Amino acid sequence: MAISALPARTLRRWALLLALGLLASAVRPEPAAGAAVEVLFLSPAPATPLFGTIDVAVNVRSDEPVVKVSFKVDGKSAGELKKPPFRVQLDVGQENVEHHIQVVATTLSGATALADRTSPAVVVNEEINVALRTLFVTVSGSDGKRVLDLTRDEFRVLDNGSEQKLVTFERGEVPFNAVLLLDTSESMRGARIAASRAGVHAFLGGMKDVDEASLVLFSDRLLAATPFHNDRKPLEAVLVKTPAEGGTAINDHLYLALKLLDGQVGRGAIVLFSDGTDVQSVLSMQEVLWKERRSQSLIYWLQLNEEGARRTSISSAWRDFAANDREFRDLQRAVIESGGRIEGIDSIAGVEGAFKEILSELREQYVLGFYPSNSRHDGKWHEVQIRIRDRQGLHVRARGGYVDY
């Protein structure tokens, strides 16, 4: 069949999928840096087995200018930085071995300081090829306040009902990469887009040096996208100059956000802000769910509904009422399944506070890691449950499972 004879929707779908792949490559950042003349490790965490691409970040405490920070892994040079943030991404391979990381900071006067960290190999009876599964866990009490004093031994992780051994445990200020996915369709003009900009401004203003964000603005097409950055100024510049225009295609751009986070090391989160529902996406939510289940990223959905009314069914050129309702339910499912949440906002006055609350939650999560003991690489869904020992009345929210591939 000639290309010209293909249906218009098929041609648009091919164009979209090609664009998603090209854009994800285009906005993927250069390797980032972290912080060090006392040198303090920010990552990796102590006693954490290391595989593949890792993030090495240090903080610098010095009374005089630091002229360089040098990184070594297993005795080999892994880079040198002359200004903060002092953070590098390194590939240590997939072999199950011990790794030794050294970081040396040198000041203007020639004084030096050394920090080193050794990561253990995973002790097993036989070699296995199992990917580390990471869970980002939010725990709250009956009063809704987050519980921050849990210890490693109080968590139980069940994979398809089988208890797993935790190999990593962190809490508090764990660096993150966030995609701020903003509906910039025509309905967002005026006060709504101003509120959106205020929310993003608040979120970026609360980030740490080791956190990074990418800004993706969309309507029925991609309007703007930035590389991941820890400097708020270039991100906010893009936000201010992008007009609100066009319809709404949430599915297509949520898929793009998940794809962008594929190239990032560490914790990933998507903050979707929209005042409407999807009516013009080429991709279905089933395709987005497929991608979400192969990701470890959290999805937060900030729903702006100024009237506070219950959402009503809609129809569009591509889907009838029932199909659009199904797309809406699948989007809700993807958010909950990821370990994120849906936050309804009844007034534009609440937008800035909602962004701040998401940032606060990211600051107050537990990060648990385990190697599945029952992995078969058969592409089947594994249900994951998290339980807290010896404490009653706690609510635990985290990713509901993963695809074993």
N, C-alpha and C positions, 0 to 999 in steps of 0.2 A: 504494500500500500504506500502511495506517495505521502510525504509528510504533510502536504497541503490538504490531503483528504482526511486527516485525523480531526476528531472533534476539537472545538476551541478549548474546552475544559481540559482535555488531555494535554494539548500543547502548553497551556498555562501551568499545568501541574509539572510537566517536565522542566519548564523554565524556572519554576519556583525551587524545585529540588536542586537544580544546578546552581541557582543563586545562593541557596542555603549553604551548600558546600564551599562555594567560592568565598562567601562572606565570612564564614567561620574561619577559613584560612587567613583571610585578609586582616581580621581584627584580633587574631591571636597574638598575645604580646611576646616581646622578646623576653628571655629569662630575667626574672626579677631578682632583687637583692633584699636582704634583711638587716639587722643592726649590730657595734663593739666599742683611759686605758685601764679599765677593768672590762673584761669581755664576758658577757652573760648570754648563754644560749636561750633563744626563744623557741627554736625548733631545730631538729626533731626532739621529741620528748625523751627523757631518760629511759634506758632499758627497752627501747622500742626496736624490734627487728626491722631492717630496712630492705626494700626491694624496689626495683624500677626507678622512676624519677622521684627524687626526694627534694624537700625544701629545707635549706640550711639558712637559718636567720639568727643573727646575734645583735645584742644591744651594746652600745659603747658608752662607757662612763670615763670621761677624761677632762682634766682641767685645762688642757691645751688642744689645739687643732689636731685631728687625726688625719695623717696624710695618706695612709693606705691600710687596707685590711686584706690579708691573704688567706686563702682557703686551701686546705689539703685534705684529700680523702685517700686513705690507705697508702699514705706516703707520697702520693702524686699531686702535683699542683692542680687545683680546680678553679682557679680564678683569683683576680685581685681587683679590689674596688677602692676608689679614692674619695668617695663621698657617700653619705647615707642615702637611702637605707641599705644596710649591709646584709644582703640576702641574695643567695644564688640557688639555682635549681640544677641538680646533678643527677645523672643516670648511674646508679650503682649496679645495674644488672639484676637478673632474677635468681642468681645462685644463692643458696641458703648458707651464708657465711657471715662471720663477724666483720664489722666495718669500723674503722677508726677515723674520726673527723678531728682536724686541728684547725684552729683559727687564730691568727696572729695579727694584732693591731699595732701600728707604729705611729708615734706622734711626731710633731714637727721637730722636737729636740732629739729624736732618735730613740726615745724610750719605747719599750715594747711590752706587750702583755699577751699571754697565751691562754687559750681555753681549749680543752679537748673533751671529746665524748666518744664512748665506745658503744656500739649497738651490738647486741648478742645475735647469734644465729637462733633460729627456731629449733628446739630440741624435739626431734621426732625419731621414731624407730625405723622409718624408711622414708625416702624422698617422696614428697607429694607435690603436685602442681595445683595449689589452691590459692585463690585471690583473697587478700585481706578484706573482710567486710567491716565497714565503718558505720556506726550508728550515732546520729546526733540526737540527743535525748533531752527533752524538756520535762521537768518534774514540778508539779505544783500541789499545794495542800488544799484542804477543803475551803479555805478562804480565798483561793485563786492566786495567792502569792507563790512565787517560785521557791522551791526548796533547794538550798545550795550547799548543805552540809553532809550530803551522802558520801560514803566511802566506796572504794572499789568492791569490797567484800559484801556490800549490801545489795549489789545488782546481780540478778540472774537473767541470763539470755538463753532463750529456747529457740532452736532452729528446727522447725517441723516437730516440735515437742521434745527434742533432745537438748539437754543442757550443754552449753558451750563454755570453753575456757577463755576468759578475757586475756588478751595479750597486750592490749593498750588501754589506758584509762587516763583521761584528762578532763579538766573542768575549768571554767572561768574564761580567761582571756586567750582563747584559741583563735589564731588568725582565720579569716574567711575571705572568699571571693564571691562577690554578689553581682548579679545582673539585675539592674533596675529597669523593668520592662513596663513602659508607660504607654497607655492608650492616648494617642494624640490625634484622635479622629475629630471631625467637625463639631460633634456634640460637646467637646471639651473646651471650646473657646471661652474666653472671658475669665470669669472668676474661678472656674474649675481648673483651667490650666495654670492659673496663678497659684491655686492651692497645691496642685501637683508639684510645681516648682519649689514651693516652700517646704513640702515634705521631703523632696530629694535633697534640698539644701540642708535640712536638719539631719538627714541620714548621713550624708557625706561629711558633715561637720563633726559627727560623732565617731568617725572611723579612726583607727589607730594607724601608725606608719606601716605596720605589717599587713593591714587589710587592703584589698583592692576591689574596685568596682568597675563595671562596664555599663554604659547607658545605652539602652535600645529604645527608640521612639518609633511607634508604628501607628498606622491606620488600616486601610485595606492594602497597604504596601509598606515597605520599610522606608521610614523617613530619615533616620539617622542612627548610627551605631559607632561606639568608640571602642578602642582597645581597653583592656583592664589597666587601671591606673590607681595610684594611691594619692594623687594630687587632685583636689576637688576643682581647681580652677578650669582646666580644659574640659572637664565633664559639664560643669555648669554653663560654660560658654556655648556648648552645643545645645543644651536645654533651652536657653533663652532665645536663640535665633531660629529655632524650629517652629514653624506655624502649625496650628491645629487644622487639619483638613482631611477629607475623605471618609470612608466607612470604617468598619471594624473587622479585623481578621486576627483573633486571639490565637487560634490553634497554630497557624503558620509560624507565628513569632515566638510562641512558647516552645515549639520544637527547636527553633533557632537558638533560643536562650540555653536550652539543655545541651545543644551541640557545642555552643561556645564554652560551656563549663567542662566539656570533655578534655579540653587542653589545659586545664588548670590543676595545680597540685593543692591538695588539702580540701577543706570544707567548702562546699558550694551552696549558694542560696539564690533563689529567684524571688524578687518582689514584684508581683504583677499588680498594677494599679489601673482600674478601668471603671467606666460608668455605664457600660453596656454589656451586651452579649455578642458572641460571634455570629456573623451573618454572611461573611464573604471569604472565609478561608478555603484554600484548595485542599489542605490536609484535613482529615477527620480526627476527632479526639481519640479514636482507637489507635491511630498511628502515633499520636503524641503519647498515649499510654504505653505503647510498645517501647518508645524511647525512654520514658520516665522510669520504667521498670528495670532498665539497664543502666540507670544512673544512680548516684548516691546523693544527689542534690535535693535540698529542701525547696518546696514551693509555697510561697505565701501569696494569697489573693486578697487584695484590698478592694472591696466592692463599694463603689460610691453609689448610694441610692438616696438622694436627697429627700424624696417624698416618703421614704420609709415604708413604701408599699411592697406587697408581695410581687415578685416578678411574674409577668404574664407571658404566655406563649407568643411566639412570633413565627412568621414564615419568611422565606427569602427565595431568590431565584433558583438556588440549588437544592434547598431542603424545605420540606413542609413543616407544619407545626410539630408533629410527633418527632421528626428527625432532629429538629433544633432543640426540643426538650431533652432528647437523648444526649445530644452534644453537651448541653449544659450540665446534665447529671454526671457525664463522664469527666468533665473538667473538675467538678467538685470531688469526684473520686480520685483523680490524679493528685490533687492538692493534699487530701487527707492521707492517701497512701504513701506520699513522699515523706510524711512526718511534719509537714507544715500545717497551716491552718487558714481558714477563711475568716476575714474580719469585715463585717458590715459597717459602713460609715454612712450615717443618716444626714450628715451636714458637712459642707466643705470646711467648716470650722474644725472638724475632727481629723482632717487629713494629715496635718503635720504631726499630731500626737500619735496617729496610727503608725507612721513611719518610724517615729522614735521608739515606739513599743516593740516593733520588730527588731530594731537594732539592740534594744535592751535584752530581748529574748536570746539573740545570738550571743550576747556576752555572758549569758547565764545558763549555758547548756553543758551537759556532760558528753564527752566523746568516747565511745566504747569501740574497741576493735577485736575481732575474733576471726580465726581461720576455721571455716565450717568443717566439722568432723565427718559429715555425711555427704560431701560433695561428690557428684557423679558426672558433672558436665553434660547433663542430658537436656538442658534447656527448660527444665521444669521450674515452676514457681515454688519457692520456699517461704513459708510463713514464719515470721520472726515475732516473738513476744518477749517483753521485758517485764520482769517482776522485781519488787523490792522486798527484801527479807525483813521481817520483824517490825514493819511499820504499817499502820493502817491509815486509810483515808487519803492516800496519795494518788494523784492522777499522772500517768506517764504517757507521753506522746513521742513517737519516733516512727521511722519508716516501718511499714507493715510487712516487708519481705523483699525478696530479690529473685531474679532469674538466674539459675545455676547454669552458666555457660562457660 
